[in-house]
Amino acid sequence: MKVLVICQHHHGQLNPLNAAVLQASLKFHQRCDALLIGHQLEQAIKDLIHYPMIEQIITCDQPIYEHQLAENVSQVIAKIGEEYDVILALGSTWAKDILPRASALLGVAMHSDVIEIKSKEIFKRPVYAGNAIKTIKDQQKKKVMSIRATAFEKASIDTKHTAKIVSNSTNISCQKTKFIRSETPESSRPELTAADVVVSGGRGFGSKENFQRLEKLADQLGAAIGASRAAVDAGYVPNDYQVGQTGKIIAPQLYLCFGISGAIQHLAGMKDSKIIIAINKDPEAPIFKVADYHFVGDLFEVLDALEKQLVLPK
């Protein structure tokens, strides 16, 4: 069984969550090939080359792939993927845009956000905002799926192993789409989906100015900042802060949340966190059902008490 793992990167910087997809690939075969599509991929290659399950790294390194537009990248994946039995990718916004297109070109159905691989034909994925788990038996000869990184351990590097590098010259230009610009928020904090510690806030803060109090705490803890959908809709923070089924799926070592009641879609995005600490004034808040520790009380009073215990930047 030949397995291809599409490894995601941002301008050559490898997404660390690819390691979970590589680990998941072992459920199908002890060896896989990794595919990198983009431009100036040298650093991404260095970051991948010592994963022991990777037999070869296939690189499509050309300027036309620099911005990884779905129109041509999906065609590249479909063309290279023809010779593979299983195609895996990290479950992300990128994958949601590109993988269904590649699957359609290959003529197969794909499975999104797989959380468990029971066998080479049986998989599990969440449905209804994580309230139910669907078991799928797929007897297609070719399988395409995205992997929820929070459900798998990350593969480890073995410096004794070095994957083979294979350059692929596939050249497919976009005919109907073009890159205009990319707007990426600048922040010195960890990226939300890769952070070990996440400090999150909800509508309980009451205003954008009050929500900014989390910034000091996040900086002291070296944490990323998250938010509930209600906080995003209220304009406290941008959309890319949103944690949940319609936002980002995360599983940090510590999830510390203030003023979040715990709507179903939010719980679906953070319930796999290793330790969850929730602060809410409502003793019946649904977030408490998944929290390891919880405090019933005013979030500002708890923040004040926490600030007294930590030396926060002024």
Residue pairs with C-beta under 8 A, 6 or more apart in sequence:
1 28
1 29
1 85
1 86
1 120
2 29
2 33
2 83
2 84
2 85
2 86
3 25
3 28
3 29
3 31
3 32
3 33
3 84
3 85
3 86
3 87
3 88
4 32
4 33
4 34
4 35
4 80
4 81
4 84
4 86
4 87
4 88
5 18
5 21
5 22
5 25
5 32
5 33
5 34
5 35
5 54
5 88
5 89
6 34
6 35
6 37
6 77
6 87
6 88
6 89
6 90
6 95
6 99
7 14
7 15
7 18
7 21
7 34
7 35
7 36
7 44
7 48
8 14
8 15
8 18
8 89
8 90
8 92
8 94
8 95
9 15
9 36
9 38
9 41
9 44
11 38
11 40
11 66
12 38
12 39
12 40
12 41
12 42
12 43
12 44
13 43
13 44
14 43
14 44
14 47
14 48
15 90
15 92
15 194
16 154
16 194
17 90
17 92
17 149
17 154
17 193
17 194
18 48
18 90
19 51
19 154
19 155
19 156
20 90
20 147
20 149
20 150
20 151
20 152
20 153
20 154
20 155
21 88
21 89
21 90
21 147
21 149
21 152
22 32
22 34
22 51
22 53
22 54
22 155
23 152
23 153
23 154
23 155
24 88
24 114
24 117
24 147
24 152
25 32
25 53
25 86
25 88
26 53
26 155
27 117
27 120
28 85
28 86
28 117
28 120
29 86
30 53
31 53
31 54
31 55
32 53
32 54
32 55
32 88
33 54
33 55
33 56
33 57
33 58
33 84
34 48
34 51
34 54
34 56
34 57
34 58
34 163
35 57
35 58
35 60
35 77
35 80
36 44
36 45
36 48
36 57
36 58
36 59
36 60
36 61
37 60
37 65
37 68
37 73
37 76
37 77
38 44
38 60
38 61
38 65
38 66
38 68
39 61
39 62
39 63
39 65
39 66
40 61
40 66
41 59
41 61
45 57
45 59
45 165
48 54
48 57
48 163
49 57
49 162
49 163
49 165
50 157
50 158
50 159
50 161
50 162
50 163
51 155
51 157
51 158
51 161
51 163
52 155
52 157
52 158
52 161
53 155
54 163
55 163
55 164
56 163
56 164
56 165
56 166
57 163
57 164
57 165
57 166
58 80
58 166
58 168
59 165
59 166
59 167
59 168
60 76
60 80
60 168
60 170
61 167
62 171
64 72
64 171
64 172
64 173
64 174
65 72
65 73
65 76
66 179
67 179
67 182
68 94
68 98
69 174
69 177
69 178
69 179
70 97
70 98
70 101
70 177
71 174
71 175
71 176
71 177
72 172
72 173
72 174
73 98
74 98
74 99
74 101
74 102
74 105
75 102
75 105
75 172
76 170
76 172
77 87
77 98
77 99
77 102
78 102
78 105
78 106
79 170
79 172
80 168
80 170
81 87
81 102
81 106
81 142
81 144
82 106
84 142
85 141
85 142
85 143
86 142
86 143
86 144
86 145
87 102
87 106
87 142
87 143
87 144
87 145
88 145
88 146
88 147
89 95
89 98
89 99
89 145
89 146
89 147
90 146
90 147
90 149
91 112
91 113
91 114
91 146
91 147
91 148
91 149
91 249
92 146
92 193
95 112
95 146
96 112
96 146
99 110
99 112
99 144
99 146
100 110
102 144
103 109
103 110
103 144
106 142
106 144
108 140
108 142
108 143
108 144
109 138
109 140
109 144
110 144
110 145
110 146
111 123
111 125
111 136
111 138
111 143
111 144
111 145
111 146
112 125
112 145
112 146
113 125
113 126
113 146
113 147
113 148
113 249
114 123
114 124
114 125
114 145
114 146
114 147
114 148
114 151
115 124
115 125
115 126
115 133
115 148
115 151
116 123
116 124
116 151
117 123
118 124
118 135
121 137
121 138
121 139
122 135
122 136
122 137
122 138
123 135
123 136
123 138
123 145
124 133
124 134
124 135
124 136
125 133
125 134
125 136
125 148
126 132
126 133
126 134
126 148
126 268
127 133
127 134
129 245
129 264
129 265
129 267
129 268
130 245
130 264
130 267
130 268
130 271
131 264
131 268
148 249
149 193
149 249
149 251
150 249
150 250
150 251
150 272
151 272
185 238
185 240
189 195
189 218
189 219
189 222
189 223
189 224
189 225
190 196
190 197
190 222
190 223
190 224
191 224
192 198
192 224
192 225
192 226
192 240
192 241
192 243
192 248
192 250
193 248
193 249
193 250
195 223
195 224
195 250
195 252
196 222
196 252
196 253
196 254
197 221
197 222
197 223
197 224
197 252
197 253
197 254
197 256
198 223
198 224
198 225
198 226
198 243
198 250
198 252
198 254
198 255
198 256
198 270
198 273
199 214
199 217
199 218
199 221
199 223
199 224
199 225
199 226
199 256
199 257
199 258
200 214
200 225
200 226
200 227
200 228
200 243
200 255
200 256
200 257
200 258
200 260
200 270
201 211
201 214
201 225
201 226
201 227
201 228
201 231
201 236
201 237
201 257
201 258
201 259
201 260
202 227
202 228
202 230
202 231
202 257
202 258
202 259
202 260
202 261
203 228
203 230
203 231
203 234
203 236
203 259
204 258
204 259
204 260
204 261
204 280
204 281
204 299
205 211
205 213
205 214
205 231
205 236
205 258
205 259
205 299
207 236
208 234
208 235
208 236
208 237
210 300
211 227
211 231
211 236
211 237
213 300
213 303
214 225
214 258
215 225
216 307
216 312
216 313
217 223
217 303
217 306
217 307
217 310
217 312
218 224
218 225
219 312
219 313
220 310
220 311
220 312
220 313
221 256
223 254
223 256
224 252
225 237
225 241
226 241
226 242
226 243
226 248
226 250
226 255
226 257
226 270
227 236
227 237
227 241
227 242
227 243
228 242
228 243
228 244
228 260
228 261
228 263
228 266
229 242
229 244
229 246
229 247
229 263
229 265
229 266
230 263
231 237
231 241
231 260
232 238
232 239
232 241
232 242
232 247
239 247
240 248
241 247
242 248
243 250
243 266
243 269
243 270
244 263
244 265
244 266
244 267
244 268
244 269
244 270
245 264
245 265
245 266
245 268
245 269
246 265
247 269
248 269
249 268
249 269
249 270
250 269
250 270
250 273
251 270
251 272
251 273
251 274
252 273
252 274
253 273
253 274
253 275
254 273
254 274
254 275
254 277
255 270
255 273
255 275
255 276
255 277
256 277
257 270
257 276
257 277
257 278
257 279
257 287
258 279
258 280
258 299
258 302
258 303
259 279
259 280
259 299
260 266
260 278
260 280
260 285
260 287
261 280
261 282
261 285
261 286
261 287
262 278
262 280
262 285
262 286
262 287
262 288
262 289
262 290
263 286
264 286
266 287
267 286
267 287
267 290
270 276
271 290
275 292
275 293
276 287
276 290
276 291
276 292
276 293
277 291
277 292
277 293
277 294
277 295
278 285
278 287
278 288
278 291
278 293
278 294
278 295
279 294
279 295
279 297
279 299
279 302
280 287
280 288
280 294
280 295
280 296
280 299
281 296
281 297
281 298
281 299
282 296
283 296
287 294
288 294
295 302
